[in-house]
Amino acid sequence: MSISSAVKSIQDIMRKDAGVDGDAQRLGQMSWLLFLKVFDAQEEELELELDDYEFPIAEKYLWRNWASNPEGITGEALLDFVNDDLFHTLKNMTSSVDKQASSAAKRRFVVKEAFTDAFNYMKNGTLLRQVINKLNEIDFTDSKERHLFGDIYEQILRDLQSAGNAGEFYTPRAVTRFIVDRLNPQLGERILDPACGTGGFLACSFSHVKNNFVKNAADHQTLQEQIHGVEKKQLPHLLCITNMMLHGIEVPSQILHGNTLNKPLSSWESDINVIATNPPFGGTEEDGIEKNFPSEMQTRETADLFLQLIIEVLTPPIGNKKGGRAGVVLPDGTLFGEGVKTKIKKMLTQECNLHTIVRLPNGVFNPYTGIKTNILFFTKGEPTKDVWFYEHPYPVGIKNYNKTRPMKFEEFQTEIDWWGNEEDGFASRVETHQAWKVSINDIIARNFNLDIKNPYQGEIINHDPDELLQNYAKQQADIQALRNKLKGILSTALEGAGDE
């Protein structure tokens, strides 16, 4: 049976179980099972490679010892083992991720993190055994099957993830690959995605460094330790560490489960060389999170808080070495927003060289959202002098992207050919019908409104309902701001008249 058929069969079996309700729970159920199987496949490889190999968890909990036999434990006995023994033990293990901790202790930490908020939703032990047996048809020690499953794994995510209220959706591989390609992370650089989701940017960064710079076993070990991520929600975190293992990270202990924003900004170290991320936007953080940020920069909007954090954690320049660099996906609202957003953009252009904004067309994130997005590229340590804008066009004959016609990496070749070199201030760049340059003085005069239209294109009549609604919301916000300003002026005038 092919891997795609096995995955479909697993989903069909879960639909028969009374305890699994909807796609999200099916994905959650499949994820912890996948994790344990992938983890055990990796342990088998390490056991052969390491002379001082130590089991990270008790052997009875390894997949090979309770799940691999198709005629093994099933029914109520299987449910009792999973619910009362397996989950209880893995959630309550003692573990450590300290630098002094052994490799086994770090791998144990990964398992405990994976199961902290995981659940077994299935109530029928016979159906659970059927799911396990289908998973056993996939050989994760076979590099070809592992690679193929990685593609199917991403397809599952595309099918099941939705935007929701917090802007959580799958970042198209083309966008992920383009950002990593332009940032060009090097061997030994600390790479971070502070809102890593299922690990697309981290996996792409790992592959980029591995394919371009890893020459020997020592290099590979360095690469293992330079990938860092944080994910707030349990399911994406579990999917992420499984994804990391599928891509070759043996101990993804630097992929943490938690809220990156949940500690004071001042307590962060500025030690990150490269950040590639698509932080959640359109949502708000829980009460109190904003208190971790300077009083004049406090907001509950997630994307604004992440942008502040990114600026903070990037390394400053040292000697002739440039500061840390970032590629960040942000919505149009960040570009034209006022209030705290203006203060954040002012800080960004003062502390970083915001050298490029790639404006993406509608539909890049279809079917999850129609919100227009941008990629901001910046390097910490020098103030911005000019911002280059590049408006990414649709390919010839394409009017919008969709599930059957997604964006492709090859479409970014025009940007790549035009890009130039930051070391010489992008001296080779020229203005075209897609690219234009705006000085920081002009941006200051616009009160840091970065929603700057392409001067080489005439007015385009837009009928996209999402963008029309977004523009309407902006107009209403502008009107309300003007009303509040006029009320303030009138109130002040009346108070002055009363004093007379």
LINWOJO-V878988 format. One record per residue. N is the residue number from 1. D_LAST is the distance of its C-alpha to the last C-alpha in Angstrom with 1 decimal. Layout:
N:D_LAST
N:D_LAST
This chain:
1:89.4
2:86.7
3:83.5
4:81.4
5:83.8
6:83.5
7:79.7
8:79.9
9:82.5
10:80.3
11:77.4
12:79.7
13:81.1
14:77.7
15:76.8
16:79.6
17:78.1
18:76.0
19:73.8
20:72.5
21:69.8
22:68.7
23:68.8
24:66.4
25:68.7
26:71.8
27:70.4
28:69.4
29:72.9
30:74.6
31:72.5
32:73.6
33:77.2
34:77.0
35:75.5
36:78.3
37:80.9
38:79.5
39:79.0
40:82.6
41:83.9
42:82.1
43:83.5
44:87.0
45:86.5
46:85.2
47:88.1
48:90.5
49:88.6
50:87.7
51:90.4
52:88.2
53:86.7
54:85.1
55:84.1
56:80.3
57:80.7
58:83.6
59:86.3
60:86.4
61:82.9
62:83.8
63:84.1
64:87.8
65:88.7
66:87.1
67:86.3
68:88.8
69:91.8
70:91.7
71:93.9
72:91.8
73:89.6
74:88.1
75:86.9
76:85.5
77:86.8
78:84.8
79:81.6
80:82.2
81:82.7
82:79.6
83:77.2
84:78.5
85:80.0
86:78.9
87:75.2
88:75.0
89:76.8
90:75.0
91:71.5
92:72.3
93:74.2
94:73.4
95:72.5
96:71.0
97:69.6
98:69.5
99:71.1
100:73.9
101:74.7
102:77.9
103:78.1
104:79.2
105:76.2
106:73.8
107:75.6
108:75.3
109:71.6
110:71.4
111:73.3
112:71.1
113:67.9
114:69.4
115:70.1
116:67.1
117:65.5
118:68.5
119:70.2
120:73.5
121:72.7
122:76.3
123:78.0
124:81.4
125:83.5
126:86.1
127:83.5
128:82.0
129:85.4
130:85.7
131:82.5
132:83.7
133:87.0
134:85.4
135:83.3
136:86.6
137:87.8
138:85.4
139:86.7
140:83.8
141:86.3
142:87.3
143:85.1
144:85.5
145:84.6
146:81.6
147:80.3
148:80.9
149:79.2
150:76.2
151:75.7
152:76.2
153:73.8
154:71.1
155:72.0
156:71.5
157:68.0
158:67.1
159:68.4
160:66.8
161:63.4
162:60.4
163:56.9
164:55.2
165:51.5
166:51.7
167:53.2
168:56.6
169:59.3
170:62.3
171:61.7
172:64.3
173:67.1
174:66.6
175:63.0
176:64.0
177:66.9
178:65.0
179:62.3
180:64.9
181:67.0
182:64.1
183:63.1
184:66.8
185:66.8
186:69.5
187:71.9
188:70.3
189:66.7
190:64.6
191:63.6
192:61.0
193:59.7
194:56.9
195:56.9
196:60.6
197:61.3
198:65.1
199:65.6
200:65.9
201:64.3
202:66.1
203:69.5
204:69.0
205:68.1
206:71.1
207:73.4
208:72.0
209:72.6
210:76.0
211:77.2
212:76.2
213:76.4
214:78.5
215:82.0
216:83.4
217:83.0
218:80.7
219:78.4
220:78.4
221:77.4
222:74.6
223:73.3
224:73.5
225:71.1
226:68.4
227:67.2
228:64.2
229:62.2
230:60.0
231:59.7
232:57.5
233:59.6
234:63.1
235:65.0
236:63.9
237:64.6
238:68.1
239:68.7
240:67.5
241:69.8
242:72.7
243:71.8
244:71.9
245:75.3
246:76.6
247:75.5
248:77.3
249:74.9
250:77.1
251:74.5
252:71.0
253:69.5
254:66.6
255:65.4
256:63.2
257:61.9
258:58.3
259:54.7
260:54.1
261:50.4
262:50.9
263:50.6
264:48.0
265:47.8
266:48.2
267:51.5
268:53.2
269:55.6
270:55.4
271:59.1
272:59.5
273:61.1
274:60.9
275:58.7
276:59.6
277:57.7
278:56.2
279:53.6
280:52.5
281:49.6
282:47.7
283:47.6
284:45.5
285:46.6
286:46.6
287:43.8
288:43.6
289:45.4
290:42.2
291:41.7
292:44.7
293:42.7
294:39.9
295:36.5
296:35.0
297:38.1
298:38.5
299:39.4
300:42.0
301:43.5
302:47.0
303:47.6
304:44.5
305:45.6
306:49.2
307:48.1
308:46.3
309:49.4
310:51.8
311:50.0
312:50.1
313:53.8
314:55.3
315:57.1
316:55.7
317:57.9
318:60.6
319:62.4
320:63.6
321:63.2
322:60.3
323:57.9
324:58.2
325:57.9
326:56.7
327:57.1
328:54.7
329:54.4
330:50.8
331:49.4
332:47.4
333:44.3
334:44.4
335:44.5
336:41.5
337:39.5
338:36.0
339:34.0
340:36.6
341:39.3
342:37.7
343:37.6
344:41.3
345:42.4
346:40.7
347:42.6
348:45.8
349:45.8
350:45.0
351:47.6
352:50.2
353:51.8
354:51.1
355:53.9
356:54.7
357:53.3
358:56.0
359:54.6
360:56.8
361:57.5
362:57.0
363:59.6
364:60.4
365:59.7
366:61.1
367:61.8
368:59.3
369:56.1
370:55.2
371:52.1
372:52.4
373:53.0
374:53.2
375:55.0
376:53.1
377:55.3
378:53.9
379:55.2
380:53.4
381:53.0
382:52.0
383:48.8
384:49.1
385:49.7
386:50.7
387:51.0
388:54.0
389:53.8
390:57.0
391:57.0
392:60.0
393:61.8
394:63.9
395:67.6
396:69.4
397:70.0
398:67.4
399:64.2
400:63.1
401:64.4
402:65.7
403:67.9
404:71.1
405:69.7
406:67.5
407:66.4
408:69.1
409:69.0
410:70.9
411:68.0
412:66.2
413:68.9
414:67.0
415:64.1
416:66.7
417:68.4
418:65.2
419:63.7
420:64.9
421:64.5
422:61.3
423:63.2
424:63.1
425:59.6
426:61.1
427:62.4
428:64.7
429:62.0
430:61.6
431:59.2
432:60.9
433:60.1
434:59.3
435:57.8
436:54.9
437:52.9
438:49.2
439:47.9
440:45.4
441:43.0
442:43.0
443:42.4
444:39.5
445:38.0
446:38.5
447:36.5
448:39.9
449:40.7
450:44.5
451:45.3
452:46.7
453:49.1
454:52.5
455:52.1
456:55.8
457:55.7
458:54.3
459:52.1
460:54.0
461:53.5
462:53.3
463:54.4
464:54.4
465:52.5
466:51.5
467:49.9
468:48.3
469:46.7
470:45.6
471:44.0
472:42.3
473:40.9
474:39.5
475:37.9
476:36.3
477:35.0
478:33.6
479:31.9
480:30.5
481:29.2
482:27.5
483:25.9
484:24.7
485:23.2
486:21.4
487:20.1
488:18.8
489:17.0
490:15.6
491:14.6
492:12.8
493:11.0
494:10.0
495:8.9
496:6.7
497:5.3
498:5.3
499:3.8
500:0.0
